[in-house]
């Protein structure tokens, strides 16, 4: 209490209650006044409009960097909690899957692990292509290279006679998210393959070849590389259509990534995974867990 001093014959003193802080209110360190330039920056950065401008600036800088040096894109967008394994260490597949999932989910860690298809080098027919893609995933799980709950993407190209004497090369994509029971298949656009090159691959495959049931011993790409100038066995699609194999895989995989997002949004959360003692483990972060946190 504060009082005014009394003189002789003065009236009773007037007292004023001192202002006290409400004990129910706790002042955090962040509420303490901050002076100087840092206080100004902190106050400005908390403004929603300023934050929006900063986000746009960040996006513009990233776009400029990736335009000047496209090779920086995987480093800028690599991260987050979505972890995907591609069942191949070939860059044409890994890069296509990485670009597609980072485009759809924003951030994603995508790495390649060489999986075995256990079928003929040149699969023939949709069934063989699908089996090869699935077998690559299964082989990595059996060997313990990836966790049994790990999200995996597999790509297997095959040829098929869609019309009489009309052959096409098609890529089969399989995506597995065991945690949410997601399994999706998709196919790339069909690339025409001249009949003569298919016949050459057939003639170079012995009749008693033990994997003849699934396809041919020699791939169409190998035949094309030997028969045509400036054509690579790994990406002859570009010479025939003007579109690279990586672009074809990217387009199909982007559609699959979007499909995974739609499948997961209505599903319940699942329990965390337990690391088996004898398995080489990768964190089994799935489409579902990412969407459940952000949605």
C-alpha positions, 0 to 999 in steps of 0.5 A: 500500500502507498500512502501520502504523508500526513501533516499536523491537523491533516485529514486521514491519509489516502492510500492507493493499492499497489498493482500486483500481477495475477498469479494465474498468469505466467509470463513466458520468456518469449513474452519478455520485451526484446529490444534492438534489431533482433526484437524487430526481426522477431516481431516482423517474422511473426506477421502472417503476411511477412511469413507468406512473402518469406515462403514465396521468396524461398520458393523463388530462390529454390526455383532459380537454383534448380533452373541454373543447376537442375542437379540441385533439385534432389538435394533441396527436396530430399528430406521429410519423413517419407522414405521410399526404396526403389528396387533398382540402383539404375539412375533412370528409375531412381531419378524418375521415382524421386522426381514424381514423389517429391512433386506430389509430396513436397519432400521425400527421401528416395534411394535405390537398392538393386533387387532381383527379378528372377525372370528372363532379361526381356520379359514378354507379356503383362503377367511377366512384367508384373511378376518381375516388378513384384519379385524385385520387391520380394527379393529385397524383403527376403534378403533383409535389405529392406524392412518388411514394412518399408514402402517400395516402388518397383519398375519392370519393362516388358514387351507385348504383342498388343495387335497382330505383329504389332509389338510394344515396350511397356513399363510396369510399376508396382507400389507397396505400402504394407502398413496401410495395405496399399498396393497399386499397379500402373503402366507407362505409355506403350512404345512401338517396337519394329517386328524385325527387332523382336524377331531377332531377340526371339531367334537369339533365345534358345528353345530350351532356355530355362526362363523362356516361359517368362521371356527372352534371353536377349533384350530388345534394347541390346538388339537395337543398340547393335542394329542402329547407330547412336541408340543406347540399349538403356534409353532407346525410347528417346530415339523412337518417340522423342520421349526418354524412358525416365520421362515415361516412368516419371509420368506413370509414377506421378499418377501412382503417387497421387493415387496413394495419397487418395487411398490413405486419407480415409484410413485410420492411423496404425501403430509404429513398427518394431525393428526385428533383431536380425533384419537390416532395417530402414525406417518404415515411414509410409504415405499414410503416416505422412498424410495423417500428420499433415492432413 
